[in-house]
Amino acid sequence: MANLIKTHMISDGGALDPDSFLDAPSDNFVFTPSVASPSEQQFSPNGLPAIVSDGNATPATFASLGSTGSGDASSGTTSSDLVTFSGSGIVFNNTFAASVTQAYKNDILAAEQDIASHWSNSITLNIKFDAQAQGQTGDLASNSFGLVEGISYASLKAALIAHDGSNPDAQAAVNSLPTVDPSGGLGWSLPVAYARMLGLTQSTPATDDTVTLNTSYNWTYGQDVVGTIEHEISEGGMGRIGALGKNTDDQGNALWSTMDLFRYSSAGVRDYTDGQDGKAAFFSVDGSQMLLQFNNQYQGANQINDGDTADFNTLDVFGFGSPGTGLFLSATDLKTMDVLGWTPVGDTTAPSLVADTALVVGTGLTEAIASSMLRFDDNASTHVQETYSVITGPAHGTLLNNGVATSSFTQADIDNGLITYHEIGNFSSDVFTFKVTDASNNATTTQQFNFQIVSPVVIESFGSTSLTEVGNHFYLDDSGGAGPSLKYGGTDTIAGQAGGWVPIGAEITAGGYEVAWKLAGADQYSIWTTDSNGNWTSFVTGAVSGSSSALVAFEASFHQDLNGDGYIGVAAPGYIAHTSASVGNPAPAASVTAPSSSGTITLAHDTGGADVIVGLPDTMSGSAPVGAQIQNPSPILSHDFHLV
């Protein structure tokens, strides 16, 4: 049985394209027979060209290009080199068209050396390089490569498992592969050289991949061209392509490829829709951490570009850029190739810093160090394998791992919120120093993390819960000063984040907390509910005025005059209400001395602290008070009394 080989002529505008993803409207394919693999299925029994729809705005067209070893249109004298690099099993069998200059060739060799410095698989890549002036309205570079189709999901999965080696990213990737075939049994299509590396075919055409540089652009023939070449080789030579069922062969069978397995719209949620669900898709090794965003061809029902779905929608070697832009393989680029089954060479790179932001903590309080504040990534090791070793501990506090003092922890511990700092002195700052080591024992230089220590500001404490502000964060503390931070969507609510809205009260409930908000400078209020971790669960009232019965009904449970009208709840006749100019300290109650005739009513300060409800004497029946004053007024608080 003949195996289907498809030479895919793709104009890859995603490779350092100044206009981003300017793929040509059609792709050219040709089918030729080759030696079959038991796992592969014949889709083109006569080996003839066919018309195939690939999901682009204009249907793809196919033209006979001869054998897979002569897929470019260049002419003239060619030259070739067999290139190897110490420490890697990758052999580059290069053929250069006459149009390839020495500067271009130097960049080719630099790109191949960089690839060989990262991966060590034993494979010969047969690559032809060309250079053509295609105009500045064309793509920056393009490549053409053959596809092996009809590979079963079980065979692909087994091949990826067999090539995970000791690479933690590859191991995490294969352990998370879907149980059910995402293609629905339609089969998987891989570039020939990549399929050969995985052991899924023995086919060895004279040319695995033809890379053409558009010389009409103003290249520096430095790192800009090196990155472009790496982009193209990683596709046709190394398998970094996607299809998502959008491309079909001449039998109408949809095409899927390996990169489709690593698209997620959120943690643990795979997304094969190419943006038709209206969601962004991200590359992730195993769905636990979203990395760079993929290109989506669609935004809902509308197609917005024809770019490669395995390219990143950002400035990156595997994304886009422009001539003169010197891009190097990013940490995400390296992980991408690792999960495709390419084996990293001996790792010599230390973890790199991603985030370093001081933690703000209140005096005497305990706060978690979030991964958004402190994070290192590594080219080969996972966060579980990145180990922090404390060199000098904090002088005015204690580092804790899950509540226990520690001098060693991992990046995964930080990610999971287990690393906290407890402040034990009345100081303004603190610091600790450390190194981060990966699984290959590559260590960073000595690093430093800072703490900013501030005194908590009590916003209110009328009931059993105190609403406090530490730095820009809000906390729902109990009488012992412990409690969760106020959050929305799992992230701490920051002062000023909600415009003029500020929290003015909080109280614990059976299911969590209720939180009152006020819009500064306006008669607008709102009530939240949260879970026991302080995370928002619902808007109870929406935005209402201070006179709203919905708001007033909450004042009793908050033990607080939220709207500032002088009453907690709806005032009853005969009640003397009071307000305080000092937030958080209710004014003392007062007693009334009524005169025997008309005149001034005198309010006496009640040192007992209990509210006094006054019934007017008979002599006052039918009379109206004309004024009030405080006897022995408090030297601290200002009282505003109202006789009802």
C-alpha positions in Angstrom: 0.0 0.0 0.0 1.4 3.4 -0.9 1.6 6.1 1.8 0.3 9.6 1.1 3.0 12.3 1.0 1.7 15.8 0.6 4.2 18.6 -0.3 2.7 21.6 1.4 3.7 24.9 -0.2 2.9 27.3 2.5 3.7 31.0 2.3 4.4 31.6 6.0 3.9 35.3 6.6 3.8 34.6 10.3 7.6 34.4 10.3 8.7 37.9 11.2 6.0 39.6 9.1 5.8 43.4 9.6 2.0 43.3 8.9 1.5 40.2 11.0 0.2 37.0 9.5 0.0 37.9 5.8 -0.4 34.4 4.5 -1.1 34.0 0.8 -4.7 33.2 0.0 -3.9 29.7 -1.4 -1.6 26.9 -0.5 -0.2 24.5 -3.1 0.0 20.7 -2.5 1.1 17.7 -4.5 0.7 14.1 -3.6 3.3 11.4 -4.3 3.5 7.8 -3.2 6.2 6.6 -0.8 6.9 3.6 1.4 4.0 3.0 3.8 4.1 2.8 7.5 1.6 0.3 9.2 -0.1 3.1 11.0 -0.7 5.2 7.9 -3.7 5.2 5.6 -3.7 5.8 1.8 -5.9 8.8 0.9 -4.7 9.4 -2.7 -4.7 6.0 -4.4 -3.6 7.3 -7.8 -1.1 9.9 -6.4 -2.6 12.6 -8.5 -3.1 16.3 -7.5 -6.5 17.2 -6.1 -8.3 20.4 -5.0 -8.4 20.7 -1.2 -10.2 23.2 1.0 -8.0 24.3 3.8 -10.4 26.7 5.6 -8.8 29.9 4.1 -10.9 32.6 2.6 -9.9 31.3 -0.9 -9.8 27.5 -1.4 -6.4 26.0 -1.7 -5.2 24.9 -5.1 -2.9 22.1 -6.1 -0.4 21.9 -8.8 2.1 19.2 -9.8 5.5 20.3 -8.7 7.4 17.1 -9.7 9.1 15.0 -7.0 9.3 16.1 -3.4 13.0 16.7 -3.9 12.5 19.6 -6.3 9.8 21.8 -4.9 11.2 25.2 -5.6 11.4 27.3 -8.8 14.9 28.4 -8.5 17.5 27.7 -11.2 21.2 27.9 -11.6 24.1 26.2 -9.9 23.5 24.8 -6.5 25.9 23.8 -3.7 25.5 21.6 -0.6 26.9 21.1 2.9 26.5 18.4 5.4 26.6 20.2 8.8 26.9 18.6 12.2 27.5 20.1 15.7 29.2 18.5 18.7 26.7 17.4 21.4 23.7 17.0 19.0 22.6 14.2 16.8 20.9 16.5 14.3 22.5 16.5 10.9 21.7 19.3 8.5 22.0 18.2 4.8 21.8 21.7 3.2 21.4 22.5 -0.4 21.9 26.2 -1.4 20.4 27.8 -4.5 22.7 30.0 -6.5 20.8 33.0 -5.1 22.0 32.3 -1.6 24.7 34.8 -0.6 27.5 34.2 1.8 25.8 36.5 4.4 22.5 34.5 4.1 24.5 31.2 4.3 26.2 32.5 7.5 22.8 33.1 9.1 21.6 29.6 8.0 24.6 28.0 9.8 24.0 30.2 12.8 20.4 29.2 13.0 21.2 25.5 12.7 23.9 25.8 15.3 21.4 27.3 17.7 18.9 24.5 17.0 21.6 21.9 17.5 22.6 23.6 20.8 19.1 23.0 22.2 18.1 19.5 20.9 20.0 16.3 20.3 17.7 13.9 18.4 19.4 11.6 15.9 17.9 12.8 12.6 19.1 14.1 9.3 17.1 17.1 8.0 17.3 17.6 4.2 16.8 21.3 3.7 17.0 23.4 0.6 17.5 27.2 0.9 16.6 29.7 -1.7 16.4 33.5 -1.9 14.0 35.4 -4.2 13.0 39.1 -4.5 9.3 38.8 -4.2 8.5 42.4 -3.5 7.7 44.2 -0.3 4.0 43.4 -0.5 4.8 39.7 -0.2 5.8 37.6 2.8 9.1 37.8 4.5 9.9 34.1 4.1 8.1 31.0 3.0 8.7 27.2 3.1 7.4 24.1 1.5 7.4 20.6 3.0 5.8 17.2 2.7 3.1 15.8 5.0 2.6 12.2 6.1 -1.1 11.8 6.5 -3.4 9.2 8.1 -1.4 8.6 11.3 -3.7 7.3 14.0 -4.0 9.1 17.3 -2.8 6.0 19.1 0.3 5.9 17.0 1.1 9.6 17.5 0.5 9.4 21.2 2.7 6.3 21.6 5.5 8.1 19.6 5.3 11.2 21.8 5.5 9.0 24.9 8.5 7.2 23.5 10.3 10.5 22.9 9.6 12.2 26.2 13.0 11.1 27.6 13.9 12.7 30.8 12.4 16.1 29.7 10.0 17.2 32.4 8.0 19.3 29.9 7.6 16.4 27.5 6.6 14.1 30.4 4.0 16.5 31.7 2.7 17.0 28.1 2.3 13.2 27.4 0.7 12.6 30.8 -2.0 15.2 30.0 -2.7 14.1 26.4 -6.5 13.6 25.8 -7.7 10.0 26.2 -10.1 10.5 23.2 -8.8 11.4 19.8 -9.6 15.1 19.2 -9.7 14.4 15.4 -12.6 12.0 15.9 -10.6 9.2 14.2 -9.8 11.3 11.1 -6.1 10.8 11.4 -3.1 13.1 12.0 -0.8 14.8 9.5 2.9 15.5 10.2 5.8 17.0 8.2 7.8 14.1 6.7 11.1 14.8 8.6 9.2 15.2 11.9 7.3 11.9 11.3 10.6 10.3 10.5 12.2 11.5 13.8 9.2 10.1 15.7 9.6 6.8 13.9 6.2 7.0 12.1 7.6 6.8 8.6 10.8 5.7 6.8 10.2 8.1 3.9 13.4 10.1 3.2 12.8 12.5 0.3 15.8 14.4 -1.2 14.3 17.6 0.3 12.3 17.7 3.5 11.8 21.4 3.6 12.5 24.3 1.2 13.0 27.7 2.9 12.9 30.8 0.7 13.9 34.2 2.0 12.3 37.3 0.4 15.2 39.5 -0.4 13.1 42.5 -1.2 13.1 43.5 2.4 15.9 45.4 4.1 17.5 42.5 6.1 20.5 43.2 8.3 21.6 39.6 7.7 22.1 39.2 11.4 19.7 37.9 14.1 16.7 39.0 12.1 17.4 36.4 9.4 18.6 33.8 11.9 15.3 34.0 13.7 13.4 33.8 10.4 15.2 30.6 9.4 14.6 29.1 12.8 10.9 29.8 12.4 10.7 28.1 9.0 12.8 25.0 9.9 10.8 24.5 13.1 7.7 24.0 10.9 8.6 22.0 7.9 11.7 20.3 9.4 10.6 19.9 13.0 6.8 19.6 13.0 5.7 22.9 14.6 2.4 23.1 12.6 -1.3 23.0 13.4 -4.4 22.4 11.3 -7.4 22.1 13.7 -9.4 20.2 11.2 -9.6 23.2 8.9 -7.5 21.7 6.1 -8.9 18.7 4.1 -7.4 16.3 1.6 -8.8 15.3 -1.7 -11.1 12.8 0.0 -12.6 15.5 2.2 -10.8 14.2 5.3 -9.8 16.9 7.8 -6.2 17.4 8.7 -4.9 17.6 12.3 -1.4 18.1 13.5 0.6 17.8 16.8 0.5 21.5 17.8 -3.3 21.2 18.0 -2.9 19.2 21.2 -1.5 22.1 23.1 -4.1 24.8 22.6 -6.0 26.0 25.7 -8.5 28.8 26.3 -8.0 28.5 30.1 -6.4 26.2 32.7 -7.4 22.6 31.8 -9.7 23.7 29.0 -8.5 22.6 25.5 -9.7 24.7 22.6 -9.8 23.4 19.0 -12.2 26.1 17.6 -9.6 28.5 16.1 -11.3 31.4 17.8 -14.8 30.5 16.6 -15.9 30.3 20.2 -14.8 33.9 20.7 -12.0 32.9 23.1 -8.2 33.4 22.9 -6.1 30.3 22.7 -2.8 29.8 24.5 0.1 27.4 24.3 0.4 25.3 27.5 2.5 22.2 28.2 -0.2 20.5 30.2 -3.0 23.0 30.7 -1.8 24.2 34.1 -0.1 27.4 33.0 -1.1 29.6 30.0 2.0 30.7 28.1 2.1 32.7 24.8 -1.2 33.3 22.9 -1.7 31.5 19.6 -3.0 33.1 16.4 -6.7 32.5 15.8 -7.9 32.8 12.3 -11.4 33.6 13.5 -13.2 35.9 15.9 -16.5 34.3 16.4 -18.0 33.6 13.0 -15.8 36.1 11.2 -12.4 35.1 9.7 -9.9 37.8 10.5 -6.7 36.4 9.0 -5.1 33.4 7.3 -2.2 33.1 9.6 -0.7 29.9 10.9 -2.6 28.6 13.9 0.7 27.2 15.5 2.3 30.7 15.4 2.2 32.9 18.5 0.3 36.2 18.3 3.2 38.2 19.6 6.7 39.4 18.8 8.6 36.1 19.0 10.7 33.8 16.8 7.7 31.5 16.6 5.4 34.6 16.2 6.0 37.7 14.1 8.4 40.6 13.8 10.2 42.5 11.1 13.6 42.9 9.3 16.0 44.4 11.7 14.4 42.8 14.7 16.9 40.6 16.5 14.8 37.8 18.1 16.1 34.8 19.9 14.3 31.6 20.9 12.2 32.3 24.0 11.6 30.0 26.9 8.1 29.2 25.4 9.7 28.4 22.1 12.0 25.9 23.7 9.1 24.3 25.6 7.1 24.1 22.3 9.8 22.0 20.7 10.3 19.9 23.8 6.6 18.8 23.9 6.8 17.8 20.2 9.4 15.2 21.2 12.6 17.0 20.5 15.1 16.0 23.2 16.9 18.9 25.0 20.7 18.7 25.1 22.4 18.8 28.5 20.9 21.8 30.2 23.4 24.6 31.0 21.0 27.5 31.4 20.0 28.8 34.9 16.4 29.8 35.6 15.5 33.3 34.5 13.7 36.0 36.4 10.1 36.7 35.2 8.5 38.7 38.1 10.0 40.6 41.1 7.6 42.9 42.9 7.9 43.8 46.6 5.3 42.3 49.0 3.3 44.8 51.0 2.5 43.4 54.5 1.0 45.0 57.6 2.8 45.2 60.9 2.4 41.9 62.7 0.5 40.2 59.8 1.2 37.2 57.5 1.0 37.6 53.7 1.5 35.2 50.8 4.2 35.8 48.2 2.3 35.4 44.9 3.8 34.1 41.7 3.0 37.5 40.2 5.4 39.0 42.7 8.2 36.4 42.5 8.7 33.9 39.7 11.6 32.3 37.8 11.2 30.1 34.7 13.6 27.6 33.2 14.2 26.3 29.7 14.0 22.7 30.8 12.9 22.3 34.4 9.3 22.6 35.6 8.3 24.9 38.5 8.4 21.8 40.8 12.1 21.4 39.9 13.1 25.0 40.5 14.4 25.2 44.0 14.8 28.4 46.0 17.6 28.3 48.6 17.6 31.1 51.1 21.0 32.6 51.7 20.1 35.3 54.2 16.7 35.2 55.8 14.5 38.2 56.7 15.7 40.1 59.7 12.2 41.3 60.9 10.0 38.3 60.0 9.8 34.7 59.1 9.4 32.8 55.8 6.9 30.0 56.1 6.1 27.1 53.8 2.5 26.0 54.5 2.8 27.6 58.0 6.2 26.1 58.9 9.5 28.1 58.9 11.5 27.3 55.9 14.8 28.1 54.1 14.1 26.1 50.9 11.0 25.9 48.7 10.1 25.6 45.0 8.5 27.8 42.4 5.5 25.5 42.5 5.1 26.2 46.3 4.9 29.9 45.4 2.4 29.2 42.6 0.2 27.3 45.1 0.2 30.1 47.6 2.2 28.1 50.2 5.0 30.6 50.8 4.2 33.4 53.3 6.0 36.0 55.3 5.1 36.8 58.9 6.2 40.2 60.1 7.3 40.2 63.8 8.7 43.7 64.3 7.6 47.3 63.9 9.9 48.1 60.9 9.3 49.7 57.5 11.0 47.1 55.3 12.6 43.7 55.3 14.5 41.5 52.7 15.8 38.0 52.1 18.4 36.8 49.6 18.4 33.5 47.7 19.5 31.5 44.7 17.3 29.5 42.3 18.5 26.1 41.0 17.0 23.9 38.3 17.0 20.2 37.9 20.4 20.2 36.2 21.9 22.2 39.1 22.2 25.4 37.2 21.9 28.2 39.7 21.2 31.9 39.4 23.4 34.6 41.0 22.3 35.8 44.4 18.9 37.4 44.2 17.0 39.6 46.6 13.3 39.9 47.5 11.9 42.9 49.3 9.1 43.4 51.8 7.4 46.8 52.4 5.9 46.9 55.9 3.0 49.3 56.7 0.7 49.8 59.6 -2.9 48.6 58.9 -5.5 51.2 58.6 -8.8 50.3 60.2 -11.7 51.5 58.0 -14.4 50.2 60.3 -14.8 47.8 63.2 -18.4 48.1 64.3 -19.3 44.4 64.3 -17.2 41.2 64.7 -15.3 41.9 61.5 -12.9 44.8 60.9 -12.4 46.1 57.4 -8.7 47.1 57.2 -6.4 48.4 54.5 -2.8 47.4 54.3 -0.9 49.1 51.5 -3.4 49.0 48.6 -5.0 45.8 49.8 -8.2 45.3 51.9 -8.7 42.6 54.6 -11.6 41.2 56.4 -10.1 40.6 59.9 -11.5 39.0 63.0 -10.9 40.2 66.5 -7.4 38.7 66.4 -6.4 40.6 63.3 -6.5 37.6 61.0 -8.7 37.2 57.9 -8.7 36.9 54.1 -8.0 39.6 51.6 -10.9 41.1 49.6 -10.8 39.6 46.1 -12.5 39.8 42.8 -12.0 36.9 40.4 -9.5 35.3 42.7 -7.2 38.4 42.6 -6.8 40.9 45.5 -8.9 44.0 45.1 -6.6 47.0 44.9 -7.4 50.5 46.1 -8.4 52.6 43.1 -8.9 49.6 40.9 -12.7 50.2 40.9 -12.6 53.9 40.1 -14.1 55.9 42.9 -15.7 52.9 44.6 -14.3 52.1 48.0 -15.3 49.6 50.6 -16.8 51.2 53.8 -17.9 48.2 55.8 -17.7 44.4 56.1 -19.2 41.7 58.3 -18.9 37.9 58.5 -21.9 35.8 57.4 -22.7 32.1 57.5 -21.3 31.6 54.0 -18.5 34.2 53.9 -18.7 37.9 54.2 -20.9 40.9 53.1 -19.1 44.0 52.0 -20.5 47.5 51.6 -19.1 49.9 49.0 -19.6 53.6 48.4 -18.8 55.7 45.3 -16.7 58.6 46.5 -18.4 62.0 46.1 -21.8 60.5 45.1 -24.9 59.1 46.8 -24.2 55.7 45.4 -23.8 52.4 47.4 -23.5 48.7 46.6 -23.4 45.5 48.6 -21.2 42.5 47.7 -21.2 39.0 49.1 -18.0 36.9 49.2 -17.0 33.4 50.1 -15.0 32.5 53.2 -11.8 33.3 51.3 -13.0 36.9 50.6 -13.6 36.3 46.9 -16.6 38.0 45.3 -19.6 35.8 44.7 -22.4 38.2 43.9 -23.6 41.8 43.7 -26.6 41.9 46.1 -27.9 45.4 45.4 -26.2 46.8 42.4 -25.6 50.6 42.6 -28.4 52.2 44.8 -28.9 55.5 46.5 -28.4 56.1 50.2 -32.2 56.2 50.7 -32.7 52.8 49.1 -34.6 50.4 51.3 -32.4 47.6 50.0 -29.4 49.4 51.4 -31.0 50.5 54.7 -32.1 46.8 55.3 -28.4 45.8 55.5 -27.4 48.4 58.1 -28.5 46.2 61.0 -26.3 43.3 59.9 -23.4 45.6 59.3 -24.0 47.3 62.8 -23.3 50.5 60.9 -25.0 53.6 59.6 -24.0 53.0 56.0 -25.7 56.0 54.3 -24.8 58.5 57.0 -28.4 59.6 57.7 -27.9 59.2 61.5 -29.8 56.0 61.9 -29.0 52.3 61.7 -31.9 50.9 59.8 -35.2 52.8 59.8 -35.6 55.2 62.8 -38.5 54.7 65.2 -40.4 57.7 66.9 -38.8 58.7 70.2 -35.3 57.6 69.1 -32.4 59.9 69.6 -29.9 59.0 66.9 -26.3 59.9 66.9 -23.4 60.1 64.5 -19.7 60.4 65.0 -17.1 62.4 63.2 -14.6 59.7 64.0 -15.1 56.7 61.7 -15.2 53.4 63.6 -16.1 55.0 67.0 -19.9 55.5 67.6 -20.8 58.5 69.7 -22.0 57.9 73.2 -25.7 58.0 73.8 -27.5 60.8 75.6 -30.3 61.4 78.1 -32.8 64.2 77.9 -33.9 66.7 80.6 -37.2 68.3 79.6 -38.1 71.7 81.0 -41.4 72.3 82.6 -42.3 75.0 80.1 -41.3 75.8 76.6 -37.6 76.5 76.0 -34.4 74.7 75.4 -34.2 70.9 75.8 -30.9 69.9 77.3 -29.2 66.5 76.3 -27.0 65.1 79.0 -24.0 62.8 78.1 -24.7 59.2 79.2 -21.5 58.0 80.7 -23.0 54.5 81.0 -22.7 54.0 77.3 -26.2 52.7 76.7 -28.7 54.3 74.4 -31.5 56.1 76.2 -34.9 56.2 74.6 -36.8 59.2 75.8 -40.5 59.5 76.3 -41.6 63.1 76.5 -43.4 64.2 79.8 -47.0 65.2 79.7 -46.1 68.8 80.0 -44.5 68.5 76.6 -47.6 67.1 75.0 -48.4 69.0 71.8 -45.2 70.9 72.1 -42.2 70.9 69.7 -38.6 71.1 70.7 -36.8 74.1 69.5 -33.2 73.2 70.2 -30.7 70.9 71.8 -27.3 71.1 73.3 -24.8 68.6 74.9 -23.9 68.9 78.5 -20.3 67.9 79.3 -19.5 67.2 75.6 -16.9 64.6 74.8 -13.5 66.2 74.3 -12.8 63.7 71.5 -16.0 63.1 69.6 -18.4 65.4 67.9 -22.1 64.4 68.4 -25.0 65.2 66.2 -28.3 64.6 68.0 -31.8 64.5 66.6 -35.0 64.4 68.6 -37.6 62.4 66.7 
